[in-house]
Amino acid sequence: MEDVNLYDIRKMKDADIAQVLDIDLDAFPTQWPHPTMSSYHHEMRNKLAHYVVLYKRKQNDTREIVKPSIGFKEVISYIKGLFDHDRFFGPDKSASNEQLAGMAGIWMMVDEAHIVTIAVRRSHKRQGLGEWLLIYIIEMARQLGARIVTLEVRVSNTVAQALYAKYGFITAGTRRKYYSDNGEDALIMSTENITGSAYEKMFQHLKDEHRKRWDRHDTE
C-alpha cells in the first residue's frame, strides 16, 4: 500500500485518455461496450461533462521506473486505439507521463450533477482513493451550482452502494436490465439538497474523517 499523500486530483486533459481507458478496463472488465479514444475526446469537448483524474505526484528523488506488463486488456486497448483514435484524431503525441490511479466524471444538467463514472485501479483499492474521488466530485458539483447528485450502480455492487449511502445517497428507483454485459439492473441513487445546511454539516464531517483516516494533506 502506497502513501495516499503521494497522490493528487486535477482536471482531466486529452493526454490522459490512454491511461483513463486502461483504468476503465481494469476497474470494469466486464462492461460492454467500453469507452473509446474518440468517445472520451468528444466528452472532453462536451460543455456538460466535467472529468478529473487521480495522479501520482512527481517525487524529487530518483525512483525505479517499472515497465507495465503487457496482457490481454493492454492488447485490446491498443487495438481500439489503432481503429479509433488515429483514424479520427491522429496519433497522440502528448500522452501524459504521470501515473494515473483513478478517474471520475459528472454531467451537469441545470442544477443536477449526474455521476458518469468513478474508477480506481484494482491495485490501488482499499486506500480511500475512491472515496476521495467521490468527495472531490461532490464538492465540484456544489461549486458548479448543483443542488442534487445522482448516479446508477449495479444492484450487486453493495460495497459501492454502502459508500454512496454514507454520503447521503438514497435509492430513488431501478433501471431494468441497464447493464448490457449481463442484463443486470441498476439502482438509481440520489442525494437530497447538497447546498442545505444539514448536508453541508454531514459532508464536512465526512471529509474531515476521511482526511484524518488517510492522513491526506490536500488543500480545499
Secondary structure per residue as TSV (DSSP state, phi and psi in degrees):
chain	resnum	aa	ss	phi	psi
A	1	M	-	360.0	129.4
A	2	E	-	-91.4	160.7
A	3	D	-	-66.3	122.9
A	4	V	G	-59.1	-29.7
A	5	N	G	-70.1	-5.2
A	6	L	G	-78.9	-6.8
A	7	Y	E	-112.4	157.9
A	8	D	E	-148.6	170.9
A	9	I	E	-123.9	137.5
A	10	R	E	-146.1	171.9
A	11	K	E	-65.3	140.2
A	12	M	-	-73.4	145.6
A	13	K	-	-129.4	166.8
A	14	D	G	-54.9	-37.1
A	15	A	G	-65.0	-13.5
A	16	D	G	-88.1	-12.9
A	17	I	H	-59.0	-42.2
A	18	A	H	-58.0	-45.7
A	19	Q	H	-70.4	-34.7
A	20	V	H	-62.8	-40.6
A	21	L	H	-62.1	-39.6
A	22	D	H	-66.1	-41.0
A	23	I	H	-63.1	-43.4
A	24	D	H	-60.7	-44.3
A	25	L	H	-67.8	-35.7
A	26	D	H	-69.7	-42.3
A	27	A	H	-78.3	-33.0
A	28	F	-	-128.1	67.3
A	29	P	T	-64.6	-24.8
A	30	T	T	-94.9	-6.2
A	31	Q	-	-62.9	139.7
A	32	W	S	-150.1	134.6
A	33	P	S	-76.9	154.6
A	34	H	-	-82.4	153.2
A	35	P	-	-59.9	159.7
A	36	T	-	-125.8	172.8
A	37	M	H	-56.2	-48.0
A	38	S	H	-67.1	-36.5
A	39	S	H	-65.7	-37.4
A	40	Y	H	-73.1	-34.5
A	41	H	H	-61.7	-40.4
A	42	H	H	-67.1	-39.7
A	43	E	H	-62.2	-38.7
A	44	M	H	-64.3	-20.8
A	45	R	T	-106.2	6.5
A	46	N	-	-86.8	118.2
A	47	K	T	-65.2	-18.3
A	48	L	T	-83.4	-19.3
A	49	A	E	-95.7	140.2
A	50	H	E	-138.8	115.6
A	51	Y	E	-119.6	147.4
A	52	V	E	-131.8	159.2
A	53	V	E	-127.6	149.2
A	54	L	E	-100.0	118.7
A	55	Y	E	-126.9	159.2
A	56	K	E	-87.8	125.4
A	57	R	-	-63.6	144.1
A	58	K	-	-73.2	137.1
A	59	Q	-	-101.8	152.0
A	60	N	S	-73.2	-30.1
A	61	D	S	-78.9	158.2
A	62	T	-	-79.2	126.6
A	63	R	-	-117.0	151.0
A	64	E	-	-68.2	132.8
A	65	I	-	-88.9	120.0
A	66	V	-	-96.9	118.5
A	67	K	-	-74.2	134.7
A	68	P	-	-67.2	144.0
A	69	S	-	-74.2	149.2
A	70	I	-	-103.3	114.9
A	71	G	-	-129.1	-168.2
A	72	F	H	-59.6	-45.8
A	73	K	H	-66.3	-33.4
A	74	E	H	-68.5	-37.8
A	75	V	H	-64.4	-44.9
A	76	I	H	-61.1	-44.0
A	77	S	H	-61.3	-40.8
A	78	Y	H	-65.7	-43.5
A	79	I	H	-63.2	-41.9
A	80	K	H	-59.5	-39.5
A	81	G	H	-63.4	-40.4
A	82	L	H	-62.8	-41.3
A	83	F	H	-94.1	2.3
A	84	D	T	-127.0	-65.6
A	85	H	H	-65.8	-51.5
A	86	D	H	-64.1	-35.0
A	87	R	H	-65.4	-42.3
A	88	F	H	-98.5	-24.7
A	89	F	H	-127.3	-9.4
A	90	G	-	83.4	162.9
A	91	P	-	-59.6	141.2
A	92	D	-	-82.6	106.5
A	93	K	S	-94.0	2.2
A	94	S	-	-128.8	37.7
A	95	A	-	-58.2	141.1
A	96	S	-	-65.8	137.6
A	97	N	-	-97.8	6.5
A	98	E	S	-81.2	150.6
A	99	Q	-	-88.9	115.0
A	100	L	E	-94.1	136.3
A	101	A	E	-112.5	-16.7
A	102	G	E	-166.8	171.7
A	103	M	E	-158.2	161.1
A	104	A	E	-155.1	155.9
A	105	G	E	-152.0	150.5
A	106	I	E	-132.3	156.5
A	107	W	E	-110.8	131.9
A	108	M	E	-97.9	122.3
A	109	M	E	-128.0	98.6
A	110	V	T	58.3	-110.7
A	111	D	T	-107.7	20.8
A	112	E	E	-119.6	131.1
A	113	A	E	-105.2	123.9
A	114	H	E	-106.7	120.9
A	115	I	E	-74.1	115.8
A	116	V	E	-81.9	-42.0
A	117	T	E	-161.1	148.6
A	118	I	E	-138.8	124.3
A	119	A	E	-144.1	139.5
A	120	V	E	-131.6	139.9
A	121	R	-	-55.4	142.9
A	122	R	G	-60.6	-29.7
A	123	S	G	-71.4	-10.8
A	124	H	G	-115.0	16.4
A	125	K	-	-70.5	163.6
A	126	R	S	60.5	34.0
A	127	Q	S	-124.2	9.9
A	128	G	S	78.9	8.1
A	129	L	H	-74.6	-39.0
A	130	G	H	-63.6	-41.2
A	131	E	H	-65.9	-38.3
A	132	W	H	-61.0	-43.0
A	133	L	H	-61.8	-40.5
A	134	L	H	-62.5	-45.5
A	135	I	H	-57.1	-45.7
A	136	Y	H	-63.2	-44.2
A	137	I	H	-77.5	-26.6
A	138	I	H	-65.5	-43.3
A	139	E	H	-62.9	-41.2
A	140	M	H	-63.0	-41.6
A	141	A	H	-61.3	-41.2
A	142	R	H	-60.9	-43.7
A	143	Q	H	-68.0	-27.1
A	144	L	T	-85.3	-0.3
A	145	G	T	97.2	13.4
A	146	A	-	-73.9	145.2
A	147	R	S	-103.6	-29.8
A	148	I	E	-134.5	157.5
A	149	V	E	-125.1	134.5
A	150	T	E	-126.1	164.2
A	151	L	E	-165.5	168.0
A	152	E	E	-117.4	144.7
A	153	V	E	-143.7	144.1
A	154	R	E	-59.5	142.1
A	155	V	T	-64.2	-24.6
A	156	S	T	-83.6	-13.3
A	157	N	-	-88.9	73.6
A	158	T	H	-70.8	-26.4
A	159	V	H	-64.9	-48.0
A	160	A	H	-64.6	-40.4
A	161	Q	H	-59.4	-40.4
A	162	A	H	-64.9	-40.2
A	163	L	H	-64.1	-45.1
A	164	Y	H	-64.6	-40.3
A	165	A	H	-62.0	-36.9
A	166	K	H	-57.7	-33.5
A	167	Y	T	-98.8	23.5
A	168	G	T	88.8	9.8
A	169	F	-	-81.9	135.3
A	170	I	E	-123.2	153.0
A	171	T	E	-71.0	125.7
A	172	A	E	-112.8	-6.7
A	173	G	E	165.3	-173.1
A	174	T	E	-136.1	138.0
A	175	R	E	-105.5	111.6
A	176	R	E	-69.4	134.3
A	177	K	E	50.1	44.0
A	178	Y	E	-70.6	-35.1
A	179	Y	E	-93.8	118.9
A	180	S	T	-73.3	-18.7
A	181	D	T	-69.4	-36.2
A	182	N	T	-138.3	7.6
A	183	G	T	72.1	17.9
A	184	E	E	-71.5	146.0
A	185	D	E	-74.3	156.8
A	186	A	E	-118.0	138.5
A	187	L	E	-85.6	135.5
A	188	I	E	-92.2	122.6
A	189	M	E	-120.8	144.9
A	190	S	E	-147.6	148.0
A	191	T	-	-87.4	168.6
A	192	E	S	-85.6	-163.1
A	193	N	-	-63.9	111.4
A	194	I	T	-79.7	-4.6
A	195	T	T	-97.0	-5.2
A	196	G	S	-74.5	159.0
A	197	S	H	-65.3	-35.3
A	198	A	H	-64.7	-45.7
A	199	Y	H	-67.7	-41.3
A	200	E	H	-57.4	-42.4
A	201	K	H	-64.3	-46.2
A	202	M	H	-63.9	-44.7
A	203	F	H	-63.6	-42.3
A	204	Q	H	-63.8	-40.3
A	205	H	H	-61.8	-44.7
A	206	L	H	-65.8	-39.1
A	207	K	H	-62.4	-44.3
A	208	D	H	-63.4	-43.0
A	209	E	H	-63.9	-41.6
A	210	H	H	-64.8	-42.2
A	211	R	H	-62.8	-42.9
A	212	K	H	-66.5	-42.7
A	213	R	H	-64.0	-41.8
A	214	W	H	-104.1	5.4
A	215	D	T	54.2	42.6
A	216	R	-	-74.4	146.3
A	217	H	-	-114.5	18.0
A	218	D	-	-69.3	155.6
A	219	T	-	-108.1	152.7
A	220	E	-	-120.1	360.0
